[in-house]
């Protein structure tokens, strides 16, 4: 009897703590998009669910006693619980970043994993079913779809050239992103010079490209990431036309401005949602354990 009362009291206390941490009715839970500014060697984040989203600088990413330069690609490794970033400096080092090490405005330590051997990996994304990193290597023409070892950073497979079914090359592909649900479709952005970007779908078994629509309507889309609700976010480094966060319709390939305060102060080269399935500061396992505790005899 005492055991059941104690467990009930613990569960009630947990519910109380959670209720205090959750927003009220009608208020969206925070959903943080983490980006890297390759020009300033910094990390930022944006709560895309906020009523007035704003870019929040987090700090300089550092490793080996200095800033990590030329950060170009970013993804989230859900099993490791780490943000992944690839630099195009030197031999293309790959790093991991722990969320608990982010404490603005202090420097953010990054752990070196290994070298990819490429100086132009412009996009990287985790394939959830395979637990494998896919990347795009723009050092060749046409670019190549590659696979990167999660634990060494080494490119361990070349999938194929990024060409469509009739052999048209898609150069300067950036911002890879897998859909959130099965069958985990891979998308990217083709950026031909200073012209408008094109959303593309990529076959992960061959590298074959299928263009979607006639253009995003924004130039230099340098990062892509899917939110849990299926919304595809991106960042357009528009240069003279301005820098903008956007959303993209995966059916038509058309982009829409997503208004974020201070977006034009940054050059977001890579972006990812960290813990995208958990939008508040509690792990899903905590709920599971609490329910088991409550049900235990």
C-alpha positions in Angstrom: 0.0 0.0 0.0 2.8 2.4 0.9 4.6 1.5 -2.2 1.6 2.3 -4.4 1.0 5.6 -2.5 4.7 6.6 -3.0 4.6 5.8 -6.7 1.4 7.7 -7.1 2.9 10.7 -5.3 6.0 10.6 -7.5 3.9 10.5 -10.7 1.7 13.4 -9.5 4.8 15.4 -8.7 6.2 14.7 -12.2 2.9 15.8 -13.8 3.0 19.0 -11.7 6.6 19.8 -12.9 5.7 19.1 -16.5 2.5 21.2 -16.4 4.6 24.2 -15.1 7.1 23.8 -18.0 4.4 23.5 -20.7 2.9 26.6 -22.4 -0.8 27.3 -21.8 -3.6 26.4 -24.2 -3.3 27.7 -27.7 0.5 28.4 -27.3 2.8 26.5 -29.6 5.6 24.4 -28.1 9.1 25.7 -28.9 10.7 24.0 -31.9 14.3 25.1 -32.4 16.1 25.1 -35.7 19.9 25.2 -35.2 22.0 26.8 -37.9 25.6 27.4 -38.6 26.9 30.7 -40.1 29.9 29.6 -42.2 31.2 33.2 -42.6 31.4 34.0 -38.9 32.1 30.5 -37.5 29.1 30.8 -35.2 25.9 28.9 -34.3 22.4 30.3 -34.1 18.9 29.1 -33.4 15.4 30.1 -34.3 12.1 28.9 -32.6 10.1 28.4 -35.7 6.9 28.1 -33.6 7.3 31.5 -32.0 4.8 34.2 -32.8 7.7 36.5 -33.9 10.7 34.2 -34.7 14.1 35.8 -34.2 17.6 34.6 -34.9 19.4 34.0 -31.6 23.2 34.0 -31.7 24.6 31.1 -29.6 28.4 31.4 -29.8 31.5 30.6 -31.8 32.0 26.9 -32.6 35.5 25.9 -31.6 37.8 22.9 -31.7 41.5 22.4 -31.1 41.9 25.8 -29.6 40.4 27.9 -32.4 37.2 28.5 -34.4 35.8 25.9 -36.8 35.9 27.8 -40.1 33.8 27.3 -43.3 31.0 25.3 -41.7 28.8 24.3 -44.6 26.6 21.3 -43.7 24.6 20.3 -40.6 22.3 17.5 -39.5 21.0 15.9 -36.3 22.1 12.4 -35.3 19.2 11.1 -33.2 20.9 8.0 -31.9 24.0 9.8 -30.8 22.0 12.8 -29.6 24.4 15.2 -31.3 24.4 18.0 -33.9 26.7 17.1 -36.8 28.6 19.7 -38.8 31.0 19.5 -41.7 33.6 22.1 -42.5 35.0 22.8 -45.9 38.4 23.9 -44.5 41.4 21.6 -45.0 40.3 18.1 -45.7 36.7 18.5 -44.8 36.6 17.7 -41.0 33.4 16.4 -39.5 32.4 17.4 -35.9 29.8 16.6 -33.2 28.3 19.1 -30.9 26.4 18.4 -27.7 23.3 20.5 -26.9 24.4 20.7 -23.2 27.6 22.4 -24.3 25.7 25.4 -25.8 25.6 28.2 -23.2 25.4 31.6 -24.9 27.4 33.6 -25.5 30.3 31.3 -24.5 32.2 29.4 -27.2 30.7 26.1 -28.2 33.1 23.1 -28.2 32.9 20.7 -31.1 34.4 17.2 -31.0 36.5 16.2 -34.1 35.3 12.9 -35.6 37.4 12.6 -38.8 38.1 14.0 -42.2 35.8 13.4 -45.2 38.6 14.2 -47.6 36.5 16.7 -49.5 36.5 20.5 -49.5 33.0 21.0 -50.9 30.5 19.0 -49.0 27.6 21.4 -49.1 24.9 19.2 -47.6 24.6 16.3 -45.2 21.5 14.4 -43.9 20.9 11.4 -41.7 18.9 8.6 -43.3 16.9 7.4 -40.3 16.3 3.8 -41.4 19.9 3.2 -42.4 21.4 5.4 -39.7 23.8 6.6 -42.4 24.9 10.1 -43.4 24.3 11.0 -47.0 26.2 14.0 -48.4 26.7 16.0 -51.6 30.2 16.5 -52.9 30.5 19.5 -55.2 34.2 19.1 -56.1 33.2 17.1 -59.2 31.0 18.0 -62.2 28.4 16.8 -61.9 28.4 16.6 -58.1 28.1 13.2 -56.5 25.9 11.8 -53.9 28.1 10.2 -51.2 27.8 8.3 -47.9 29.8 9.2 -44.9 30.8 7.0 -42.0 29.2 8.3 -38.8 32.1 7.3 -36.6 35.1 8.1 -38.7 33.9 10.9 -41.0 35.4 9.0 -44.0 33.5 8.9 -47.3 32.8 5.2 -47.6 30.7 5.1 -50.7 29.9 7.1 -53.9 26.3 6.5 -54.8 26.3 8.2 -58.1 26.3 11.5 -60.1 23.6 14.0 -59.6 22.0 13.9 -63.0 18.4 13.5 -64.2 17.0 10.7 -66.3 18.2 12.3 -69.6 21.7 13.1 -68.3 21.3 16.8 -67.4 23.8 17.7 -64.6 22.6 19.4 -61.5 25.6 21.5 -60.2 26.1 23.2 -56.9 23.6 21.1 -55.0 23.2 22.1 -51.3 21.1 21.5 -48.2 20.2 17.8 -48.2 17.1 16.8 -46.1 15.2 13.6 -45.6 11.5 13.5 -45.0 10.4 12.8 -41.5 8.4 9.6 -42.3 8.8 6.4 -44.3 9.9 6.1 -47.1 12.4 8.9 -46.1 12.7 10.7 -49.4 15.8 12.8 -49.9 15.6 16.4 -51.2 18.2 19.0 -52.1 18.5 22.4 -53.7 20.3 23.0 -57.0 21.8 26.5 -57.2 22.9 27.4 -60.7 25.1 30.5 -60.3 23.0 33.5 -59.2 19.8 32.2 -60.7 16.8 30.9 -58.7 17.2 27.6 -56.9 15.4 24.5 -57.9 14.1 21.9 -55.4 15.2 18.4 -56.4 14.4 14.9 -55.3 17.3 12.4 -55.2 17.2 8.7 -55.6 19.5 7.4 -52.8 20.3 4.2 -54.7 21.6 5.8 -57.9 21.9 9.6 -57.3 19.3 10.2 -60.1 17.7 13.7 -59.8 14.1 14.6 -60.3 13.5 18.4 -60.5 10.3 19.6 -58.8 8.5 22.6 -60.4 10.1 25.5 -62.2 12.0 27.0 -59.3 11.9 27.9 -55.7 11.6 31.6 -56.4 14.6 32.4 -54.2 18.3 32.2 -55.0 21.1 30.2 -53.3 19.1 28.0 -51.0 21.9 26.7 -48.9 20.2 24.6 -46.3 17.1 22.5 -46.0 15.4 20.7 -43.1 12.1 19.0 -42.5 10.1 19.8 -39.3 8.1 17.0 -37.6 4.9 18.3 -39.2 6.3 17.9 -42.7 7.1 21.5 -43.4 10.3 22.0 -45.4 12.4 24.9 -44.2 15.3 26.5 -46.0 17.6 29.5 -46.0 18.2 31.7 -49.1 21.6 33.5 -49.1 20.3 36.1 -51.5 23.3 38.3 -51.5 22.1 41.6 -53.0 18.5 40.3 -52.8 18.7 39.8 -49.1 19.0 36.7 -46.9 15.7 35.0 -45.9 14.3 31.9 -44.2 11.7 30.3 -46.4 9.4 27.3 -46.5 9.1 25.2 -49.6 6.1 23.2 -51.0 7.5 19.8 -51.9 4.7 19.3 -54.4 5.3 22.4 -56.5 8.9 23.3 -55.4 7.7 26.9 -54.8 9.2 28.8 -51.9 7.4 31.2 -49.5 9.1 33.8 -47.3 9.2 32.8 -43.6 9.6 36.1 -41.8 12.4 35.8 -39.1 13.7 38.9 -37.3 17.4 39.6 -37.9 17.7 36.8 -40.6 19.6 39.2 -42.9 22.4 39.5 -40.4 23.5 35.9 -40.9 24.6 33.5 -43.7 23.1 30.2 -42.6 24.9 27.4 -44.5 23.5 24.4 -42.7 20.5 23.8 -40.4 18.9 21.0 -38.4 16.2 20.5 -35.8 17.7 19.0 -32.6 15.5 16.5 -30.8 12.9 17.3 -33.4 10.4 14.8 -32.0 10.6 16.2 -28.5 9.7 19.9 -28.5 10.1 20.6 -24.7 12.8 19.8 -22.2 11.8 16.3 -21.4 12.8 13.0 -23.0 10.0 10.7 -24.2 11.5 8.0 -22.0 10.7 10.0 -18.9 7.0 9.8 -19.9 7.3 6.1 -20.5 9.1 5.4 -17.2 6.5 7.5 -15.3 3.6 5.6 -16.8 5.3 2.3 -16.0 5.8 3.5 -12.4 2.2 4.6 -12.1 1.0 1.2 -13.3 3.3 -0.9 -11.3 1.7 -2.9 -8.5 
